[in-house]
Amino acid sequence: MNKETLRRNKLFALLETEDDYKPTSYFSKLLNVSEKTLYSDINYLNDTFSKYEIVIEKTPRKGIILIGKSSQIELYKKNNKLFKPEEKYSPKNRQRTIVRKIILEDEIVNYEILEEQLFISNTVLRNDLTTIRKFFASSNVEFVCDPNEFYIKGMENDIQNAYKSFEIEGFKKNGLTTIDEYISEAEKIFIHPIVEISKRIVDTCVYQAKRDIGQSYVTSLFLALCILLTRVKNNHHVIKKVENFAFQNIEKMETYMMALNVSAMVTSSLGIMLIDKDIEFLSELLLGHGIEPAVNKELLNDLYVKSVKQIVEKMSKTLKVDLTDDERLHEALLAHVVPMIYRLKNGFTVKNPLLDSIKRQYLVMFTLTWYVAAVFENLFNVTLNDDEVSFITIHFQVAFDKKIKPKNILIVCPKGLATAELVYSQVKDVLSATDHIEVVTVDQVLDNDISDVEFIISLVEKEKFANVDKKVFYVSPLITQQELNEISNYYGSINEQLRALRNIGKTDLVELTNYLRDDFLFWKYDLNTKEEVLDFLIDKYEKADLVTPSFRESIYAREEEGTTSMYTGVAMPHASSSTVKKTLLSIMTLKKSIKWKENDVNTIIMVALAEEDVNEVRGIISKLYDLIETKDETNMLIKIDSTEQFAILLQEVSKEEI
């Protein structure tokens, strides 16, 4: 819209507000033009009005006035996309227009252009901008006023959340409460395809939820989706400067598969792609609005129900924690397994962005899930992969956490993974094996919600956490016995069940000898590839008649579907328990490290677990991880030359854990 058109529209708007004649000098002053220019604009508008019963009447010594039927004036405004001045140019509507230009239309706003578009003075505009900045001041978003321009700064998720609050306040003041009213208003703000797909997504999510979702949640989710998709369309993607804690992510990931499906709907309808962080943010939106995984009963058959019942029973026996009465777990697994089997049978893959975090933070549960998930492989004749198993792990971990209510404990370490491992290895034995112990950065502590954190163990200076309202233990990299005692005593004081909980998973490592044989322990062997190691060990199992002919295929299939190696330098290849006749572990150390997918490995523990011993898998896996979960512990294994030395190591480590 050029300057002349803007000025003439403003003249029309000013005339509409006047009930009596006004001199031309009055309007020329408001519009900051000469009277000659004003008369030219009047003549232009009167030519435009020729199709309507409207005219600007000029009377000597009185001035000018707009004359015409209100219906004709409204028709003219509608045809020319004009609005009542009090509607379009009220302070609140001006401010909404400015914010929408910046956030939805992706503009860096120029003051002079805004003044012309909104028919306001520089002073009025500055007042509007001040009001906008005040509203957003409580969020982590900043509206920046440069000498000539106005624009927004902040993290994308903060911008979207703050803008949603801004719009909802306006909707409420206008009396909008129902989803239909929100949709009608949204059509004025967002493009129709985005409104349409957002409505369809909300309808789908509410239907799948199979329960009543409050009206306020439905309208809020609808608006959040419109904003997200508009921003993504303008190439603004969610980027988190500081990662959440793993224990915060695990529950949010329950809705990740739903978010993936929504993302596919968006791509199909709008042709725009949500990146991983957008999908994670969408997953959080769904969970935050009461949308949780629920099964579509129309897609269910008895085999799906049977498989979920079996896997929950199997995991309950393995964990020695009864999860069979957890309806939420059954529902979540059923909601996941139906599309999962479809994906696996048709060769579709989905990636879990938290896979590495899950394998590091919840490695025992991840490994146990691999074993119990054989139920799905056997019943549906499919082969699982790391990503699918990690999604199932999430559901079991959430259910397990609800049962045992673990504590969240943070270790803050500024000097990298090696120091963090050293501290972790020293404190883990005075804490419960069921607690979430996570190594994090200073920024994660300062920028995340830590209300669910029990206490913090820190190697950074006290000044960093001066304003942190949590118990903080400041320790040295080589923790002293006094520092360890302080942590242990405090932990005991907040946990009456300390002794019982500390014994969960903390079993005598010497018991591993029940599953070991001298002729399956191999120290400092000279092998060069993963395949050489696997074939060597598999040959040993086959010659000893400990496994079925399918054992080799199962081992290699597992390796194909994901990595069994860990960053600590250990690989734990394993097969389906249905291919094992008698449980036996084998351990091999190498003279030099070999590549095992993305990790360098020098220690291999092959786990052959028979069906009859599946209920003992948690104890076996927990004991193994007590032995290899840090590089320091793995390094002790590498130094071993004989089975006698290994037996001594088991005894020493067991004594340390008592």
CORVEN-V391820 format. One record per backbone hydrogen bond with DSSP energy under -0.5 kcal/mol. NH is the residue of the N-H (numbers start at 1). CO is the residue of the C=O. If there is no record, write none. Layout:
NH:CO / NH:CO
//
This chain:
6:2 / 7:3 / 8:4 / 9:5 / 10:6 / 11:7 / 12:8 / 13:9 / 14:10 / 15:11 / 16:12 / 17:13 / 17:14 / 18:14 / 18:15 / 22:64 / 26:23 / 27:23 / 28:24 / 29:25 / 30:26 / 31:27 / 32:28 / 33:28 / 38:34 / 39:35 / 40:36 / 41:37 / 42:38 / 43:39 / 44:40 / 45:41 / 46:42 / 47:43 / 48:44 / 49:45 / 50:47 / 51:48 / 52:49 / 54:49 / 54:52 / 55:67 / 57:55 / 57:65 / 59:57 / 59:63 / 62:59 / 63:59 / 64:22 / 65:57 / 67:55 / 67:65 / 69:53 / 73:69 / 74:70 / 75:71 / 76:72 / 77:73 / 78:74 / 79:75 / 80:76 / 81:78 / 82:77 / 87:84 / 88:84 / 89:85 / 94:90 / 95:91 / 96:92 / 97:93 / 98:94 / 99:95 / 100:96 / 101:97 / 102:98 / 103:99 / 104:100 / 105:100 / 107:101 / 109:107 / 109:150 / 111:148 / 114:110 / 115:111 / 116:112 / 117:113 / 118:114 / 119:115 / 120:115 / 125:121 / 126:122 / 127:123 / 128:124 / 129:125 / 130:126 / 131:127 / 132:128 / 133:129 / 134:130 / 135:131 / 136:132 / 137:133 / 137:134 / 138:135 / 139:136 / 141:136 / 142:153 / 144:142 / 144:151 / 146:144 / 146:149 / 150:109 / 151:144 / 153:142 / 159:155 / 160:156 / 161:157 / 162:158 / 163:159 / 164:160 / 165:161 / 166:162 / 167:163 / 168:164 / 169:165 / 170:166 / 171:167 / 172:168 / 173:169 / 174:170 / 175:172 / 176:171 / 177:175 / 182:178 / 183:179 / 184:180 / 185:181 / 186:182 / 187:183 / 188:185 / 189:185 / 189:186 / 190:186 / 194:191 / 195:191 / 196:192 / 197:193 / 198:194 / 199:195 / 200:196 / 201:197 / 202:198 / 203:199 / 204:200 / 205:201 / 206:202 / 207:203 / 208:204 / 209:205 / 210:206 / 210:207 / 211:206 / 214:212 / 218:214 / 219:215 / 220:216 / 221:217 / 222:218 / 223:219 / 224:220 / 225:221 / 226:222 / 227:223 / 228:224 / 229:225 / 230:226 / 231:227 / 232:228 / 233:229 / 234:230 / 235:232 / 236:231 / 237:235 / 241:239 / 248:245 / 249:245 / 250:246 / 251:247 / 252:248 / 253:249 / 254:251 / 255:252 / 256:253 / 259:255 / 260:256 / 261:257 / 262:258 / 263:259 / 264:260 / 265:261 / 266:262 / 267:263 / 268:264 / 269:265 / 270:266 / 271:266 / 271:267 / 272:266 / 279:275 / 280:276 / 281:277 / 282:278 / 283:279 / 284:280 / 285:281 / 286:282 / 287:283 / 288:284 / 289:285 / 289:286 / 290:287 / 291:286 / 292:290 / 297:295 / 299:296 / 300:297 / 304:301 / 305:301 / 306:302 / 307:303 / 308:304 / 309:305 / 310:306 / 311:307 / 312:308 / 313:309 / 314:310 / 315:311 / 316:312 / 317:313 / 318:314 / 319:315 / 320:316 / 321:316 / 323:321 / 326:323 / 327:325 / 330:326 / 331:327 / 332:328 / 333:329 / 334:330 / 335:331 / 336:332 / 337:333 / 338:334 / 339:335 / 340:336 / 341:337 / 342:338 / 343:339 / 344:340 / 345:341 / 346:342 / 347:343 / 347:344 / 348:343 / 353:351 / 355:352 / 358:354 / 359:355 / 360:356 / 361:357 / 362:358 / 366:362 / 367:363 / 368:364 / 369:365 / 370:366 / 371:367 / 372:368 / 373:369 / 374:371 / 375:372 / 376:373 / 377:373 / 378:374 / 379:375 / 380:376 / 381:377 / 382:377 / 384:382 / 386:561 / 389:385 / 390:386 / 391:387 / 392:388 / 393:389 / 394:390 / 395:391 / 396:392 / 397:393 / 398:394 / 399:395 / 400:396 / 401:397 / 402:398 / 403:399 / 404:400 / 405:401 / 408:452 / 409:407 / 409:436 / 410:455 / 411:438 / 412:410 / 412:457 / 413:411 / 413:440 / 420:416 / 421:417 / 422:418 / 423:419 / 424:420 / 425:421 / 426:422 / 426:423 / 427:423 / 428:424 / 430:427 / 431:428 / 433:501 / 435:432 / 436:407 / 437:435 / 438:409 / 438:436 / 440:411 / 440:438 / 445:441 / 446:442 / 447:443 / 448:444 / 450:448 / 453:450 / 454:408 / 455:408 / 456:471 / 457:410 / 458:456 / 458:473 / 459:412 / 464:461 / 465:462 / 466:463 / 468:465 / 469:467 / 470:468 / 471:454 / 473:456 / 474:472 / 475:458 / 475:473 / 479:477 / 484:480 / 485:481 / 486:482 / 487:483 / 488:484 / 489:485 / 490:486 / 491:487 / 492:488 / 493:489 / 494:490 / 495:492 / 498:495 / 501:497 / 502:498 / 503:499 / 503:500 / 504:501 / 505:503 / 507:505 / 511:508 / 512:509 / 513:510 / 514:511 / 515:512 / 516:513 / 520:517 / 521:518 / 522:587 / 525:589 / 527:525 / 533:529 / 534:530 / 535:531 / 536:532 / 537:533 / 538:534 / 539:535 / 540:536 / 541:537 / 542:538 / 543:539 / 544:540 / 545:542 / 546:541 / 547:541 / 548:579 / 551:548 / 554:550 / 555:551 / 556:552 / 557:553 / 558:554 / 559:555 / 560:556 / 561:557 / 562:558 / 566:570 / 569:566 / 571:603 / 572:564 / 575:607 / 579:576 / 580:577 / 581:546 / 582:546 / 584:608 / 585:515 / 586:606 / 587:520 / 588:604 / 589:522 / 590:602 / 591:525 / 594:601 / 596:599 / 599:596 / 601:594 / 601:599 / 602:569 / 603:569 / 604:588 / 605:571 / 606:586 / 606:604 / 607:573 / 607:605 / 608:584 / 608:606 / 609:607 / 610:608 / 611:577 / 611:580 / 613:610 / 614:611 / 616:613 / 617:614 / 620:616 / 621:617 / 622:618 / 623:619 / 624:620 / 625:621 / 626:622 / 627:623 / 627:624 / 628:624 / 629:625 / 634:630 / 635:631 / 636:632 / 637:633 / 638:634 / 639:635 / 640:637 / 646:642 / 647:643 / 648:644 / 649:645 / 650:646 / 651:647 / 652:648 / 653:649 / 654:650 / 655:651 / 656:652 / 657:653 / 658:654 / 658:655
//
